[in-house]
Amino acid sequence: MSLVVALATAVAPARAFELFGIKFFEDQADRDADAVIVDPQPYSVTFSASEPGPAEDAARNASSLLADQAEPASGAAGLIAKARGDYRRILAALYSEGHYGGAVSIRIGGSEAANLPPDTNLPDPVDVTVLVTVGPVFRFGSVSIVNQAPATLDPDDQVDLPVMRGYGSGEIAKSSVITRAEALSLEAWRQQGYAKAEIVSREVVADHATNTVDSIITVNPGRLAAFGPVQVTGTTYMNPDFVREQTGLAVGEEYDPDELERAQKRLDRLEVFRSARLRAADSIGSDGLLPYELMVDELPGRRFGLGATYSTVDGLGVEGYHLWRNLFGQAERLRLDARVASIGFPVDTAEFDYFLGGTFTKPGFYHPDVDLVAAVSAERTVNPNYTEISAQGRVGLTWFFSDEITFEGGASFERSRFEDDFGTRDFAIAGLDAGIIYDGRDSSIDPTEGFYAAANIEPFYDFIYGNPAGRIVIEGRTYFGFSEQDAFILAGRIKAGALVGPALSEIPPDKLFFAGGGGSVRGYGFKSIGVDDGSGVITGGRYLLEGSLEVRAKVTEDIGVVGFVDGGYVAADTFPGLADLRLGAGVGVRYYTGLGPLRLDLAIPLNKRPGDANYAIYAGIGQAF
């Protein structure tokens, strides 16, 4: 006998539940009971299932009674309402695993919850028993999609066929597979320009005699659409015409959901909106255009922040910034940064590092994906091997070519003075830089998978010594997640650099390569790994090679631990060899917050040199890499 899937067997009378986005058997009593608030009603739950496995796990995860038992319910009525909700939630969870013949019994104080009136007197506390009969696994019999989108040769418009995601005869008939098949069917039409494609009907029938499910999904693709005009609402100080241009949506361009996603990312990159949402009109116009409304809510025009870092080797650093947003109505940003670092104990101001800088950013310079960036700064830095006093300026462009690829380029000028073992030297450097970044990570703050790569080339000329030179730096990072929810992460990093030019004594130390510090080789001081000329004099080198390997494990939802090994080479005139290797290793703790993990690392140098500390402690925000 064939039964409609919603009429699955249950011990209790049928109650409201949600399946395929539709609520079944919902009545006013179900809604009213949730709103009743009376004296707290403590309870304890005994949960059992007829057989272990994914269906039991899904049922347990769906039970509100089980999840909330640490807190009392809102009186007897609240507990009974919670139980009635569990009937539908657990049944839906069984359907999601392909079990359509299951049954759910929930007893409160020995009586079936579905039969209890809201004003029942219950003991304090009361025992609640949840018994789930999983039932047999159902498999798809016949499946079909009426009006399925035609195949396309455009790789950007290709969408997985539902059969590739389990919607096929003989596959387990999970309700989630059916909803995914619907979503894929709609996405396939929308990728080909049919913005208003919709599911007009679904027929899902479970045959309990054969434990099979037949499913028919009918799609109405609607009309082919093109983007229409975008109306901007909610602006206060922003220029609405500029906001419209930043979406990059051209009137008459064929509808493409990928373009909508890119438009949303462009708006988010402006950093001036608390929210920005594109909403399509209800229908496509007679001209084939689909108008949009862009609703925005602007952020305050100013923002400031404070931060601090600490290392037992490099001391305390404090920093702050002030940001002005939307200076002239087109999302221009001006950010001023100040930093004082290398604060040791006892305090010696002569060893402090100072930095003051400003950065102006003009989004949408000549294209929605291109930013103009201009920056000026001045600093005094006391490194282990040299002291720097400098001022510099740079003007450049940043092109967000795609979600993963960013191009950067610019021109700069720097005037600097250095004091080191070569004496006091002045430099006047003009240079160009060009770089590319590929970022395929799932997060820039706490990545669990993906790959990151960056390359930068920088030719420059020194007017005082009359020397041309150039340097190149490449870096790669990769991440692998293991177990459910990526509780274990294996992360790796490698970085290499090379410089061509005159003798080391005629190259600014900040252009040479050093290693060491929290973002390099932990266990050693910042930029303390360089080239020893044989007499104890340490300088930067022409060549750099660094690598890190880190294992990260989450102990709880908020706490994680890490173990790591870092290594780094710096060489003068030949590429580094094993004899130049410096190794550091250690352990760390992570506290995960909404802003990213707080990091505390303890590292020791494995082949320390005279003068190196026995250990180093680093604290900061975000993973080490």
ABEGO torsion letter per residue (X at the ends): XBBBAAABBBABBBBBBBBGGBBBGBBAAAAAAAABBBBBBBBBBBBBBABBEAAAAAAAAABAAAAAAABBBBEAAAAAAAAAAAAAAAAAAAAAAGBAABBBBBBBGGBBAAABBAABBBBOBBBBBBBBBAEBBBBBBBBBBBGBBBBBABAAABBBBAAAAGBBBGBBBBAAAAAAAAAAAAAAAAAAGBAABBBABBBBBBBAAAGBBBBBBBBBAEBBBBBBBBBBBGBAABBAAAAAAAAGBBBGBBBBAAAAAAAAAAAAAAGABABBBBBBBABBBAAGBBBBBBBBBBBBABBBBBBBBBBAAAEBBBBBBBBBBGAAGAGBBBBBBBBBBGBBOBBBAAABBBBBBBBBBBBGAABAABBBBBBBBBBBBBBAABBBBBBBBBBBBBBBABAABBBBBBBBBBBBBBBBAAEBBBBBBBBBBBBBBBBABABAABBABEBBBBBBBBBBBBAAAGBBBBBBBBBBBBBBBBEBGGABBBBBBBBBBBBBEBBAAABBAAABBBBEEAABBBGBBBGABBBBAGAGBBBBBABBBBBBBBBBBBABAABBBBBBBBBBBBBAABBBBAAABBBBBEBBBBBBBAAEBBBBBBBBBABBBBGBBABBBBBBBEBAX
